[in-house]
Amino acid sequence: MKRPIRSTTNDRLRVPRVLQRLGVTALAVTLLAGAVTPASGAPSKAVVGQDRPQLRNAMQAAVDSGIGGMQLRVHDERGDWVGSAGVSRLGKAAKPPTNGRFRAGSVTKTFVATVVLQLVAEGKVKLDAPAADHLPEFGLDRRISVRMLLQHTSGVFNYTGEYYPDGTVVPGIPWSGKEWVDNRFRSYRPEDLVRFALSRPGRFTPGTDWSYSNTNYTLAMLLIEKVTGSSYADELQRRIVRPLGMSGTVAPGTWPKIPGPHAHAYYRYEDGGQQKTVDITRQNPSWVPGAGDMISTTRDLHTFISALMSGRLLPYPLLTEMRTPHPTSGYGLGLFVLDLGPSCGGTILNHNGSVQGYATLMYSTPDGRRTLTASLTYTVDDATAPALQEAYQKAIQTLTTEVFCDGQPGSPDGAGPAPSARRSTADPYTLRVGSL
């Protein structure tokens, strides 16, 4: 018999300590006005006088193509540039705050991989040892190593569903449609999500292939908790967030709100022959723990990826492991490795994310000196999904070309696609409803 997932909508919400300290009080930040808005507040000296029309135009083009709102941060030799376009809420004129919080989706995975690799550096975890050594309660195949969890080569079933190249879909937990909207405050236990996944056949023999699976990173999160004796949210705070001064980043547990200024996300679906649009900004993120539940800001993501790439968070041998790509997917340990071609500066590192109504971009050069971080908000709607997907991919291509290729297409012959189009066929960066 398949073990059911235990969940409840009546559980007491598990609120991380950092949110208790915040008092879940919204910050007094004024939303900016204008079609495309430059940095708010008192800008740094590097920001003053910057005019980046290509970036502003790329954001506005995404909004004109169906993206609801966008906030963007670019850091390069010219300093920091931030801007926003679109609206923060449907039917309102205010633009997205340029350093507002948002649901970061699978960018969470890079943070989790970093903490696991820190434990490796401390001698508490062995990268190529069986993950079952730390998580014996799940009966994991002992061929599955810690490295395989971080690189998505374990073959473990993805509890949010498996998608095959021939179009076959093996469903997982509900994360779309009216069913998800009506139950978006439901609480999941990470252990039950793992057991649900392990009750399904694996996708392949461990270590023989690559397939993106949220289960891998929920297991990695549980490994962190088992080894440290602390919650993964507290370990993120202790090891990364507080040392780097990242005041807008938290793993919220079951807490459904986004604290402080933020843009809203929506879901449109048909019910009884009528179209309904629901604000889904408030939702319980426990359905994707350690794999896509974080809240962050573009500033914090810049701070994090820059510190990671410059060697401030990991010793260089482990950073090298993290940035060594799988031969078919280009995925390292919690990061994608993208080759832009010799005419465009070579390699960049990234992880993007998508969780209902929110999409996140995080890109960096290997030295961390040039970064692009962004959040896009949108209305989830099956009817407009193809056009929205096209707008999303075009935004990525335009922005990465402008930031990392100085406006020149990133390919050896100078005319090819930007990094968003240079992935394997197992591409987790389509703008889907679930966390990616």
C-alpha positions in Angstrom: 0.0 0.0 0.0 1.3 3.4 -0.9 1.8 5.6 2.2 -0.4 8.7 2.0 1.1 12.1 2.6 0.0 13.6 5.9 -1.0 17.2 5.7 -3.3 19.6 7.4 -4.6 23.0 7.0 -5.1 23.4 10.7 -1.5 22.8 11.9 0.0 25.6 13.9 2.2 27.4 11.4 5.9 26.8 11.8 7.5 30.3 11.8 11.3 30.5 11.6 13.0 32.5 14.3 14.1 35.2 11.9 10.4 35.9 11.0 9.5 36.0 14.7 12.2 38.6 15.2 10.8 40.6 12.3 7.5 40.6 14.0 6.0 40.0 10.5 5.9 43.8 10.2 5.9 45.3 6.7 8.8 47.6 6.1 7.9 51.2 5.4 9.1 51.4 1.8 7.3 53.5 -0.8 6.5 51.8 -4.1 8.0 53.6 -7.1 6.0 55.2 -9.9 6.7 55.4 -13.6 6.7 52.9 -16.5 10.3 51.8 -15.7 11.7 52.9 -12.3 15.3 53.4 -11.4 16.7 52.6 -7.9 14.7 53.8 -4.9 15.9 55.6 -1.9 19.4 57.1 -1.7 21.3 55.3 -4.5 25.0 54.5 -4.2 27.5 56.7 -5.9 27.9 54.0 -8.6 24.2 54.2 -9.5 24.0 58.0 -9.9 23.8 59.0 -13.5 23.6 55.5 -15.0 21.4 55.2 -18.0 20.9 51.6 -19.1 18.2 51.9 -21.8 18.8 48.4 -23.1 17.9 47.0 -19.6 14.9 49.2 -19.2 13.7 48.3 -22.7 14.1 44.6 -22.0 12.0 44.8 -18.9 9.3 46.8 -20.6 9.2 44.4 -23.5 8.6 41.5 -21.0 5.8 43.4 -19.4 4.3 44.3 -22.8 4.4 40.6 -23.7 2.4 39.5 -20.6 4.7 39.5 -17.6 2.9 41.3 -14.8 5.9 43.0 -13.1 9.6 42.8 -13.0 12.4 44.0 -10.8 16.0 43.7 -12.0 19.5 44.3 -10.5 22.7 44.3 -12.4 26.2 44.6 -10.9 29.2 45.1 -13.2 32.2 47.4 -13.6 29.8 50.3 -13.8 28.5 49.6 -10.3 24.9 48.6 -9.4 21.9 49.3 -11.5 18.4 48.5 -10.4 15.0 49.1 -12.0 11.4 47.8 -12.2 8.6 47.7 -14.8 5.0 46.7 -14.8 2.7 46.7 -11.8 3.0 45.4 -8.2 -0.7 44.4 -8.1 -3.4 43.8 -10.8 -5.5 46.9 -11.2 -3.1 49.2 -9.4 -0.6 51.7 -10.8 2.3 51.2 -8.4 5.4 49.5 -9.8 7.2 46.6 -8.2 9.6 47.7 -5.5 13.1 47.5 -6.7 14.3 45.6 -3.7 11.1 43.9 -2.8 10.9 40.4 -1.4 9.7 37.5 -3.6 9.4 33.7 -3.6 12.7 32.6 -5.0 11.8 29.1 -6.1 14.6 26.8 -7.0 17.3 29.3 -6.3 16.8 27.7 -2.9 18.8 24.7 -4.2 22.0 26.7 -4.6 21.8 27.8 -0.9 21.1 24.2 0.3 24.0 22.8 -1.9 26.3 25.5 -0.3 25.4 24.4 3.2 25.9 20.7 2.4 29.3 21.5 0.9 30.3 23.5 4.0 29.5 20.4 6.0 31.8 18.5 3.6 34.5 21.0 4.2 34.1 20.6 8.0 34.5 16.8 7.7 30.9 16.1 8.8 29.7 14.8 5.5 31.5 12.9 2.7 30.4 13.9 -0.8 30.7 10.4 -2.3 29.4 8.5 0.7 25.9 7.0 0.7 23.3 9.6 1.7 21.7 6.7 3.7 24.5 6.9 6.2 22.9 10.1 7.5 19.2 9.3 6.6 18.8 5.6 7.5 15.1 6.0 8.2 14.2 6.2 4.5 15.8 3.0 3.3 17.5 4.8 0.5 19.4 2.8 -2.1 23.0 2.8 -0.8 24.2 3.6 -4.3 22.8 7.1 -3.9 25.6 9.4 -2.7 25.4 12.9 -1.3 26.9 14.1 -4.6 24.0 12.5 -6.6 21.4 14.4 -4.5 23.1 17.7 -5.3 23.6 16.9 -9.0 20.2 15.3 -9.7 21.7 12.0 -10.7 20.1 9.9 -7.9 17.1 8.8 -10.1 14.7 9.4 -7.2 11.2 10.2 -8.3 10.3 13.9 -8.2 7.4 14.4 -5.8 6.1 17.3 -7.9 5.8 14.9 -10.9 8.0 13.4 -13.6 8.0 14.8 -17.2 9.4 12.6 -20.0 10.7 13.7 -23.4 7.9 11.9 -25.2 5.3 14.0 -23.3 4.4 11.4 -20.7 3.6 12.9 -17.3 3.6 10.9 -14.1 1.8 13.1 -11.6 3.1 13.9 -8.1 1.5 16.0 -5.4 -1.1 18.6 -6.5 0.7 21.9 -7.4 -1.6 23.4 -10.2 -5.1 24.1 -11.1 -8.1 24.7 -8.9 -7.2 21.8 -6.6 -3.9 23.5 -5.7 -5.5 27.0 -5.4 -8.2 25.7 -3.0 -5.6 23.9 -0.9 -2.7 26.4 -1.1 -2.5 26.7 2.7 -2.1 23.0 3.2 1.0 21.9 5.3 3.3 19.1 4.2 6.0 17.3 6.3 9.2 16.9 4.3 9.6 13.4 5.6 6.2 12.5 4.1 7.1 14.1 0.7 10.2 11.9 0.6 8.3 8.8 1.5 5.7 9.6 -1.1 8.5 9.9 -3.7 10.3 6.7 -2.6 7.0 4.8 -2.9 7.2 5.4 -6.7 9.7 3.7 -9.0 12.9 5.5 -9.5 13.5 7.1 -12.9 16.9 5.3 -13.5 19.6 3.4 -11.7 21.5 5.8 -9.4 24.4 7.6 -11.1 23.5 6.5 -14.7 21.6 9.6 -15.9 20.4 13.0 -15.0 16.9 14.2 -14.1 15.8 17.3 -12.2 14.0 16.2 -9.0 12.9 18.3 -6.0 13.1 15.2 -3.9 16.9 15.4 -4.1 17.0 18.7 -2.3 14.4 17.9 0.3 16.6 15.0 1.2 19.6 17.3 1.2 17.7 19.6 3.5 16.9 16.8 5.9 20.6 15.7 5.8 21.6 19.2 6.9 19.1 19.0 9.8 20.3 15.5 10.8 24.0 16.4 10.8 23.7 19.8 12.5 20.8 19.1 14.9 19.3 22.4 13.8 16.6 23.4 11.3 17.8 24.1 7.8 16.2 27.6 8.1 18.4 28.3 11.2 21.5 26.9 9.4 20.9 29.1 6.4 20.7 32.1 8.8 23.8 31.2 10.7 26.1 30.2 7.8 25.0 32.5 5.0 22.3 35.0 5.6 23.6 36.8 8.8 27.3 36.7 7.9 26.6 38.3 4.5 24.1 40.8 5.9 21.2 39.5 3.8 18.3 41.1 5.6 15.6 40.1 3.1 16.2 36.3 2.9 14.4 33.6 4.9 13.3 30.0 4.6 9.7 30.5 5.8 8.6 27.0 6.8 4.8 26.9 6.7 4.4 30.6 7.1 2.3 31.8 4.2 3.1 35.5 4.0 5.9 37.5 2.3 7.1 40.2 4.8 7.8 43.7 3.7 7.3 45.3 0.3 6.6 42.7 -2.5 4.8 42.3 -5.8 1.8 40.0 -6.1 1.2 36.8 -8.1 -2.1 35.5 -9.5 -3.8 32.3 -10.7 -6.5 32.3 -13.4 -8.6 29.2 -13.9 -12.1 28.1 -15.0 -14.7 27.1 -12.5 -18.2 26.2 -13.5 -17.8 27.9 -16.8 -16.5 31.1 -15.3 -13.0 32.5 -15.3 -11.7 33.3 -11.8 -8.5 35.2 -10.9 -7.1 34.6 -7.4 -4.3 36.4 -5.6 -1.9 33.5 -4.6 0.8 35.7 -3.1 -0.1 34.1 0.3 0.5 30.4 0.2 2.1 27.7 2.3 5.5 26.8 0.8 6.0 23.6 2.7 5.1 21.6 -0.4 8.7 22.2 -1.7 11.0 22.3 1.4 14.7 22.9 0.7 13.9 22.8 -3.0 12.0 26.0 -3.7 10.6 27.6 -0.5 12.9 30.5 0.1 12.0 34.2 0.1 14.7 36.7 -1.0 15.5 40.0 -2.8 17.5 40.8 -5.8 20.1 42.6 -3.6 20.5 39.5 -1.4 20.8 37.1 -4.3 23.5 39.4 -5.8 25.3 39.4 -2.4 25.0 35.6 -2.2 26.1 34.6 -5.6 28.9 37.1 -5.7 30.2 35.8 -2.3 29.9 32.2 -3.4 31.7 32.7 -6.7 34.5 34.7 -5.1 35.3 31.9 -2.6 33.9 33.5 0.6 31.5 30.7 1.4 33.4 27.5 0.2 37.1 26.5 -0.1 38.1 26.5 -3.8 38.4 22.7 -4.2 34.7 22.4 -3.2 33.8 25.4 -5.3 35.4 23.7 -8.2 33.3 20.6 -7.5 30.2 22.7 -7.4 31.1 24.3 -10.8 31.9 21.0 -12.6 29.0 20.3 -14.9 27.3 17.0 -15.6 28.1 16.1 -19.2 24.6 16.1 -20.6 22.7 18.6 -18.4 25.4 21.2 -17.6 24.3 21.0 -13.9 27.0 21.0 -11.3 26.2 20.8 -7.6 23.3 23.2 -7.2 24.3 25.4 -10.2 24.1 25.3 -13.9 27.3 26.0 -15.9 26.6 27.9 -19.1 29.0 28.3 -22.0 28.4 31.5 -23.8 31.1 31.0 -26.4 34.5 32.7 -26.8 33.1 35.8 -28.3 31.1 36.4 -25.1 33.5 35.9 -22.2 33.1 32.1 -21.9 31.4 30.7 -18.8 28.7 32.0 -16.5 27.0 30.2 -13.5 23.3 30.3 -12.7 20.3 28.9 -11.1 16.8 30.2 -11.9 13.5 29.4 -10.2 9.8 29.3 -10.8 7.0 28.9 -8.2 3.4 29.7 -8.7 3.3 33.3 -10.1 7.0 34.1 -9.4 10.1 33.5 -11.5 13.6 34.3 -10.3 16.8 34.8 -12.3 20.3 34.5 -10.8 23.5 34.7 -13.0 27.1 35.4 -12.3 30.6 35.3 -13.8 33.0 32.8 -12.2 34.7 35.6 -10.2 31.4 37.0 -8.9 32.2 40.5 -10.3 29.3 40.6 -12.8 25.9 39.5 -11.7 22.2 39.6 -12.8 19.4 39.0 -10.4 15.7 39.5 -11.1 12.2 38.6 -10.1 9.2 38.4 -12.5 5.6 38.1 -11.3 2.8 36.9 -13.5 -0.7 35.4 -13.7 -0.7 31.6 -14.0 -3.1 30.8 -16.8 -3.1 27.8 -19.1 -4.7 29.7 -21.9 -1.8 32.3 -22.1 1.0 30.0 -21.0 2.7 29.6 -24.5 2.9 33.4 -25.0 4.1 33.9 -21.4 6.8 31.3 -21.8 8.0 33.0 -25.0 8.1 36.3 -23.2 10.1 34.8 -20.3 12.6 33.1 -22.6 13.1 36.3 -24.6 13.6 38.3 -21.5 16.3 35.9 -20.3 18.0 36.0 -23.7 18.0 39.7 -24.0 19.1 40.4 -20.5 21.9 37.8 -20.4 23.2 39.0 -23.8 23.2 42.6 -22.7 24.8 42.0 -19.3 27.3 39.2 -20.1 27.9 39.7 -23.8 27.9 43.5 -23.9 24.9 43.3 -26.2 26.4 40.8 -28.6 24.8 37.4 -29.1 26.6 34.8 -27.1 27.8 32.1 -29.5 31.1 31.2 -31.2 29.9 32.7 -34.5 28.4 35.8 -32.8 24.9 35.0 -34.1 23.7 32.2 -31.9 21.3 32.0 -29.0 21.9 33.3 -25.5 22.3 30.9 -22.6 18.6 30.3 -22.1 18.5 28.4 -25.4 21.7 26.4 -24.9 20.6 23.8 -22.4 20.0 20.1 -22.6 16.5 18.8 -23.6 15.9 18.1 -19.8 15.3 21.8 -19.3 13.9 22.9 -15.9 13.7 26.5 -16.9 10.4 26.6 -18.7 8.0 28.9 -16.8 5.8 26.2 -15.2 3.5 26.5 -12.3 5.5 24.3 -10.0 8.8 25.0 -8.3 11.7 24.6 -10.7 
